[in-house]
Amino acid sequence: MAYSISPGSLALSRSVLDRAADRRRDTEWLEKVWASPDTQVAVVAKDKLVVTAERTALKLVSPTEAPEGIRIFLGIDREAGAGQTADGRAVFAVLVEGEPDESYAGLREIGGILDDREAGIAVNVVGLSNWHGVHTHCANCGEHTEVVEAGHVRECPTCGAHHFPRSDPAIIVLVTDDHDRALLGRNPNWPPGRFSTLAGFVEPGESLEAAVRREVLEESGVVVGNDVYYAGSQPWPLPSSLMLGFYAVATEFDIEVDADEIVDARWFSRDDLRALIEEGSMALPGNISISRRLIEGWYGAELTGSW
């Protein structure tokens, strides 16, 4: 199978910062770089970030301009020059309480237009913001946890447990049949005409390949054989997933949707797909989605018709 995702095409998989994890416990160094006007700070509320007036880039402020909130050290931009660290520019984020207003934007809106540096910052901090929002108390004893290690750990002051951010692995797969048609499905919450690749979470004790076969069978009734090929990965911190992309080949092709997660699934040839998109009766996932890249990898070119 020759299908592939173009390098660099996954909008949310780009990154420039050195996360410099060894500095997260160095409180003296963290305070020193926080005091520098060269340091940059992203401001985040829930899963949205403050952006410029043009809504095309993040609005990164100095520490003196940053609001109060949970302070997170994101890393060092080694490409920024010497700066205050002799290694580059330090980058932080501040998580603020309350609802984001019109000065904020989410990844779905701006993820595809940010440069590599800002895309990496945004994905990292949105994931951490979502994690902090739902892990305020200890899972062992219920005590309120404290933020430590520059925002990357929450510690329980009562039982001493340490809680770390987690990413939930999920497979996402484009399946083809013996005529090289692609299997796409529609979620019941989507309007008619919206189709995407099949996806689902990996269960405990399950390999990625086994998850591909199980999810495809559960959602569509289609049987996938041994031909399962890894294509690439993309963080999806909405709230906490890591999407693991695959191509796979079916051995049994009859479709029987589960009617719960998928209400419609079909085999599409390239001609079918192009014709439906051109007439406006079909829309594909947005450009920041790994699903879109899997479809275009199979199709062999970029497509229009996002939702």
Stockholm file with secondary structure:
# STOCKHOLM 1.0

chainA/1-307         MAYSISPGSLALSRSVLDRAADRRRDTEWLEKVWASPDTQVAVVAKDKLVVTAERTALKLVSPTEAPEGIRIFLGIDREAGAGQTADGRAVFAVLVEGEPDESYAGLREIGGILDDREAGIAVNVVGLSNWHGVHTHCANCGEHTEVVEAGHVRECPTCGAHHFPRSDPAIIVLVTDDHDRALLGRNPNWPPGRFSTLAGFVEPGESLEAAVRREVLEESGVVVGNDVYYAGSQPWPLPSSLMLGFYAVATEFDIEVDADEIVDARWFSRDDLRALIEEGSMALPGNISISRRLIEGWYGAELTGSW
#=GR chainA/1-307 SS CCCCCCTTCCGGGCCCCBCCGGGTTCHHHHHHHHTCTTCEEEEEETTEEEBCTTSSSBCCBCGGGCCSSEEEEEEEEGGGCSGGGSSCEEEEEEECCSCCCTTEEEHHHHTTTSCHHHHHHHHHHHHHHHHHHHCSBCTTTCCBCEEEGGGTEEECTTTCCEECCCCEEEEEEEEECTTCCEEEEECTTSCTTBCBCEEEECCTTCCHHHHHHHHHHHHHCCEEEEEEEEEEEEEETTTTEEEEEEEEEEEECCCCCCSSSCSEEEEECHHHHHHHHHTTSCBBCCTTCHHHHHHHHHHTSCCCCBC
#=GC SS_cons         CCCCCCTTCCGGGCCCCBCCGGGTTCHHHHHHHHTCTTCEEEEEETTEEEBCTTSSSBCCBCGGGCCSSEEEEEEEEGGGCSGGGSSCEEEEEEECCSCCCTTEEEHHHHTTTSCHHHHHHHHHHHHHHHHHHHCSBCTTTCCBCEEEGGGTEEECTTTCCEECCCCEEEEEEEEECTTCCEEEEECTTSCTTBCBCEEEECCTTCCHHHHHHHHHHHHHCCEEEEEEEEEEEEEETTTTEEEEEEEEEEEECCCCCCSSSCSEEEEECHHHHHHHHHTTSCBBCCTTCHHHHHHHHHHTSCCCCBC
//
